[in-house]
Amino acid sequence: EEDKARSQLLKDLDRFAEQYDREEQARIKAEQQAQLRKEYEMRRWAEEQARKREAFERSLGPTPVAELTNTGTMRRAALDMLRKQASVLPPQPDAKAERDKRIAELDQAMAAAFQYLLELVRELNEIRPTSEQPYEFIYLGKLPAVRLSEAFVDARKRHLHGREVHDHMFMRFRITPSVPAKAKLLGEDIPRCEQYLKAMKIAFSHRVEAKNDFGKVSRAEFSVTGSLPCEIVLRPDYDAQLVQVELTNVRRLGRVQYRLSTAVFSDVVDDLARYMLGVDDDFERLARR
């Protein structure tokens, strides 16, 4: 079981490393294309409104002549009967209105979280605070004192049932050990660690301490001086009325996931920020209820 858990952790971190650089490039490209996309959407909206207006005008025809009685008044018996029945029926729930209300509530919670994280990012980059609790990292173990910096947050949107909503958002930041992090590694962990650190663009050095009979390095000491990547991803599920919170390298080793209801998510964004800063562990306690 321990080997399986470690294997899964390595797979998760390998996938994180592969996606990290690709998503960084995609984010930059998305920012460059944002203005062009906005102009295109405005043109498309204007054209669609023009088509709808033309179709509506074409659909207009002469007003049909209503059937009249001998006295020249319109017969209304069917309408009166339907209205009489409607007056005694219990009110029917509007499924579409309820669905739209739930979607709006979750989207508003995501929008509020994004605004909060924008402010948090500005403060982190200006202050570069030191976490009050250790951060645990693959191969390096627990790092007792790290500074948080190089933070940014981004959000992606999509259209759902005729309205634009938040699809997902992610916040990335990096932690820098106050003193170089050192680790002694054996066997296959040596090339894996080297490959991971290079993929994540983390400054490091290593010293060979022993080789086997075939000249292959069997023991080495790594010294990490660069910053290490951390990530928070928020993914709303509008059907289930849940938000999936995914943390990678945020105090705990590897990836940790939580699924929170809209109400709980709205209340724990500040707890999540305090958790990042190592102030307390209230976020973990609330998210696991």
C-alpha positions as CSV (number, residue, x, y, z in Angstrom):
1,E,0.0,0.0,0.0
2,E,2.9,2.3,0.8
3,D,4.5,1.6,-2.6
4,K,1.1,2.2,-4.4
5,A,0.6,5.5,-2.6
6,R,4.1,6.7,-3.5
7,S,3.6,5.6,-7.1
8,Q,0.4,7.6,-7.3
9,L,2.1,10.6,-5.7
10,L,4.9,10.5,-8.3
11,K,2.3,10.2,-11.2
12,D,0.4,13.2,-9.8
13,L,3.5,15.3,-9.6
14,D,4.7,14.3,-13.0
15,R,1.4,15.3,-14.5
16,F,1.5,18.6,-12.5
17,A,5.0,19.3,-13.9
18,E,3.9,18.5,-17.5
19,Q,0.8,20.8,-17.2
20,Y,2.6,23.6,-15.4
21,D,4.7,25.0,-18.3
22,R,1.9,24.3,-20.9
23,E,-0.7,26.2,-18.8
24,E,1.7,29.1,-18.2
25,Q,2.1,29.5,-21.9
26,A,-1.6,29.2,-22.5
27,R,-2.3,31.8,-19.8
28,I,0.0,34.3,-21.5
29,K,-1.6,33.6,-24.9
30,A,-5.1,33.9,-23.5
31,E,-4.3,37.4,-22.1
32,Q,-3.0,38.5,-25.5
33,Q,-6.1,37.2,-27.2
34,A,-8.6,38.4,-24.7
35,Q,-9.2,41.8,-26.4
36,L,-9.7,40.1,-29.8
37,R,-12.1,37.6,-28.4
38,K,-14.1,40.3,-26.7
39,E,-14.4,42.3,-30.0
40,Y,-15.4,39.1,-31.9
41,E,-18.1,38.2,-29.3
42,M,-19.5,41.8,-29.5
43,R,-19.7,41.6,-33.3
44,R,-21.3,38.1,-33.1
45,W,-23.9,39.3,-30.5
46,A,-24.8,42.3,-32.7
47,E,-25.2,40.1,-35.8
48,E,-27.3,37.6,-33.9
49,Q,-29.6,40.4,-32.5
50,A,-30.0,41.7,-36.0
51,R,-31.0,38.2,-37.3
52,K,-33.5,37.8,-34.5
53,R,-35.0,41.2,-35.2
54,E,-35.4,40.4,-38.9
55,A,-36.9,37.0,-38.2
56,F,-39.4,38.5,-35.8
57,E,-40.4,41.2,-38.3
58,R,-40.9,38.6,-41.0
59,S,-43.0,36.5,-38.7
60,L,-45.5,39.3,-38.1
61,G,-48.6,39.0,-40.3
62,P,-52.1,40.4,-40.3
63,T,-53.9,40.0,-37.0
64,P,-56.3,37.1,-37.3
65,V,-60.0,38.0,-37.0
66,A,-61.6,36.5,-33.9
67,E,-64.8,34.6,-34.0
68,L,-67.6,36.9,-33.0
69,T,-71.1,36.1,-31.6
70,N,-74.3,37.5,-33.1
71,T,-74.0,40.5,-30.9
72,G,-70.5,41.3,-32.1
73,T,-68.7,40.2,-29.0
74,M,-65.9,37.5,-28.8
75,R,-66.8,34.2,-27.2
76,R,-64.6,33.6,-24.0
77,A,-66.1,30.5,-22.4
78,A,-62.9,28.3,-22.8
79,L,-60.7,31.0,-21.4
80,D,-63.0,31.6,-18.5
81,M,-63.1,27.8,-17.8
82,L,-59.2,27.6,-17.8
83,R,-58.8,30.6,-15.6
84,K,-61.3,29.2,-13.1
85,Q,-59.3,25.9,-12.9
86,A,-56.1,27.8,-12.6
87,S,-57.4,29.8,-9.6
88,V,-57.8,26.6,-7.5
89,L,-54.6,24.8,-8.6
90,P,-51.6,24.9,-6.1
91,P,-48.7,27.0,-7.4
92,Q,-46.3,24.9,-9.6
93,P,-42.6,25.1,-9.0
94,D,-40.7,26.7,-11.9
95,A,-37.9,24.2,-12.5
96,K,-36.0,26.5,-14.9
97,A,-36.2,29.4,-12.4
98,E,-34.9,27.1,-9.6
99,R,-32.1,25.9,-11.7
100,D,-31.1,29.4,-12.8
101,K,-31.2,30.5,-9.2
102,R,-28.8,27.7,-8.1
103,I,-26.4,28.4,-11.0
104,A,-26.4,32.1,-10.1
105,E,-25.7,31.5,-6.5
106,L,-22.7,29.2,-7.2
107,D,-21.4,31.6,-9.9
108,Q,-21.6,34.5,-7.5
109,A,-19.7,32.5,-4.9
110,M,-17.0,31.8,-7.5
111,A,-16.9,35.5,-8.5
112,A,-16.5,36.5,-4.9
113,A,-13.7,34.0,-4.4
114,F,-11.9,35.4,-7.5
115,Q,-12.0,38.9,-6.2
116,Y,-10.7,37.8,-2.8
117,L,-7.8,35.9,-4.4
118,L,-7.0,38.9,-6.5
119,E,-6.5,41.0,-3.4
120,L,-4.6,38.1,-1.7
121,V,-2.2,37.9,-4.7
122,R,-1.4,41.6,-4.6
123,E,-0.6,41.4,-0.8
124,L,1.5,38.2,-1.2
125,N,3.6,39.7,-4.0
126,E,4.2,42.9,-2.1
127,I,4.9,41.5,1.4
128,R,6.4,38.1,0.5
129,P,5.3,36.7,3.9
130,T,6.8,33.7,5.7
131,S,4.5,30.8,6.4
132,E,4.0,30.0,10.1
133,Q,3.8,26.3,9.4
134,P,6.1,24.0,7.3
135,Y,5.5,23.1,3.7
136,E,6.1,19.5,2.7
137,F,7.7,18.8,-0.7
138,I,8.5,15.7,-2.7
139,Y,12.1,14.4,-2.1
140,L,12.8,17.4,0.2
141,G,10.5,16.5,3.1
142,K,9.3,19.3,5.4
143,L,10.6,22.8,4.9
144,P,10.3,24.6,8.2
145,A,10.5,28.2,6.9
146,V,9.4,29.3,3.5
147,R,8.5,32.7,1.9
148,L,5.5,33.0,-0.4
149,S,5.8,35.0,-3.6
150,E,5.3,35.1,-7.4
151,A,1.6,34.6,-7.0
152,F,-1.1,35.1,-9.7
153,V,-4.7,34.1,-10.2
154,D,-6.7,33.5,-13.4
155,A,-10.2,32.5,-14.2
156,R,-11.8,30.8,-17.2
157,K,-15.5,31.2,-18.1
158,R,-18.0,29.3,-20.3
159,H,-21.6,29.6,-21.3
160,L,-24.2,27.6,-19.5
161,H,-28.0,27.7,-20.2
162,G,-27.7,31.1,-21.9
163,R,-25.5,32.8,-19.4
164,E,-21.7,33.2,-18.9
165,V,-20.4,31.5,-15.7
166,H,-17.1,30.7,-14.1
167,D,-15.7,27.4,-15.5
168,H,-12.7,27.2,-13.2
169,M,-10.0,29.3,-11.6
170,F,-6.5,28.7,-10.4
171,M,-4.0,30.4,-8.2
172,R,-0.3,29.7,-8.4
173,F,2.4,30.9,-6.1
174,R,6.0,29.8,-5.3
175,I,7.7,29.1,-2.0
176,T,11.3,29.8,-1.3
177,P,13.2,28.1,1.6
178,S,14.8,30.5,3.9
179,V,17.9,28.3,3.8
180,P,18.8,25.9,1.0
181,A,16.8,22.7,1.3
182,K,19.0,19.6,1.4
183,A,18.1,15.9,0.8
184,K,20.1,12.7,0.5
185,L,18.6,10.4,-2.1
186,L,19.3,6.8,-3.2
187,G,19.0,4.8,-6.4
188,E,16.2,5.7,-8.8
189,D,15.1,8.7,-6.7
190,I,18.2,10.5,-7.9
191,P,17.3,10.8,-11.6
192,R,13.6,11.3,-10.8
193,C,14.4,14.2,-8.5
194,E,16.7,15.8,-11.0
195,Q,14.2,15.4,-13.8
196,Y,11.4,16.9,-11.7
197,L,13.4,19.9,-10.5
198,K,14.5,20.7,-14.1
199,A,10.9,20.4,-15.4
200,M,9.7,22.8,-12.8
201,K,12.6,25.2,-13.4
202,I,13.8,25.0,-9.8
203,A,17.4,26.0,-9.1
204,F,19.4,23.2,-7.5
205,S,22.8,21.5,-7.2
206,H,23.7,18.0,-6.3
207,R,26.8,16.2,-5.1
208,V,27.6,12.5,-5.8
209,E,28.4,10.6,-2.6
210,A,28.6,7.0,-3.9
211,K,28.5,4.9,-7.0
212,N,27.8,1.2,-7.5
213,D,30.1,-1.4,-9.1
214,F,28.8,-0.3,-12.5
215,G,29.7,3.3,-12.0
216,K,26.1,4.4,-11.6
217,V,25.3,7.0,-8.9
218,S,23.8,5.2,-5.9
219,R,23.7,8.1,-3.4
220,A,23.7,11.8,-3.9
221,E,22.9,15.0,-1.9
222,F,20.7,17.6,-3.5
223,S,20.7,21.3,-2.4
224,V,17.7,23.3,-3.6
225,T,18.0,27.1,-3.6
226,G,15.2,28.1,-6.0
227,S,11.5,28.6,-5.5
228,L,9.1,25.7,-5.6
229,P,5.6,25.7,-7.3
230,C,2.3,25.4,-5.5
231,E,-1.2,25.6,-7.0
232,I,-4.9,25.9,-6.0
233,V,-7.6,25.0,-8.5
234,L,-11.3,25.7,-8.0
235,R,-13.8,23.8,-10.2
236,P,-17.5,24.4,-9.8
237,D,-20.0,21.6,-10.6
238,Y,-23.2,23.5,-11.4
239,D,-25.3,20.3,-11.6
240,A,-24.3,19.0,-8.2
241,Q,-24.0,22.4,-6.6
242,L,-20.4,21.7,-5.4
243,V,-17.0,23.2,-5.8
244,Q,-13.9,20.9,-6.1
245,V,-10.9,22.4,-4.4
246,E,-7.6,20.9,-5.5
247,L,-4.4,21.8,-3.7
248,T,-1.0,20.8,-5.0
249,N,2.1,21.2,-2.8
250,V,0.1,23.5,-0.5
251,R,1.6,22.6,2.9
252,R,0.8,18.9,2.3
253,L,2.8,16.6,0.0
254,G,1.4,16.3,-3.5
255,R,-2.3,16.7,-4.4
256,V,-5.2,17.0,-2.0
257,Q,-8.9,17.3,-3.1
258,Y,-12.0,18.5,-1.3
259,R,-15.7,18.7,-2.5
260,L,-17.6,21.6,-0.9
261,S,-21.2,22.7,-1.1
262,T,-21.9,26.3,-2.3
263,A,-22.7,27.4,1.2
264,V,-19.5,25.9,2.8
265,F,-17.3,27.1,-0.1
266,S,-18.5,30.7,0.4
267,D,-17.5,30.6,4.0
268,V,-14.0,29.0,3.7
269,V,-12.2,31.1,1.2
270,D,-10.6,33.2,3.9
271,D,-9.8,29.9,5.9
272,L,-8.1,28.7,2.8
273,A,-5.9,31.8,2.6
274,R,-5.0,31.4,6.3
275,Y,-4.2,27.8,5.7
276,M,-1.7,28.8,2.9
277,L,0.0,31.2,5.3
278,G,0.2,28.6,8.0
279,V,-1.9,30.6,10.4
280,D,-4.2,27.6,11.4
281,D,-5.7,24.4,10.0
282,D,-9.4,25.5,10.1
283,F,-9.8,25.0,6.4
284,E,-9.0,21.3,6.6
285,R,-11.4,20.9,9.5
286,L,-14.2,22.7,7.8
287,A,-13.6,21.1,4.4
288,R,-13.7,17.6,5.8
289,R,-17.0,18.0,7.7
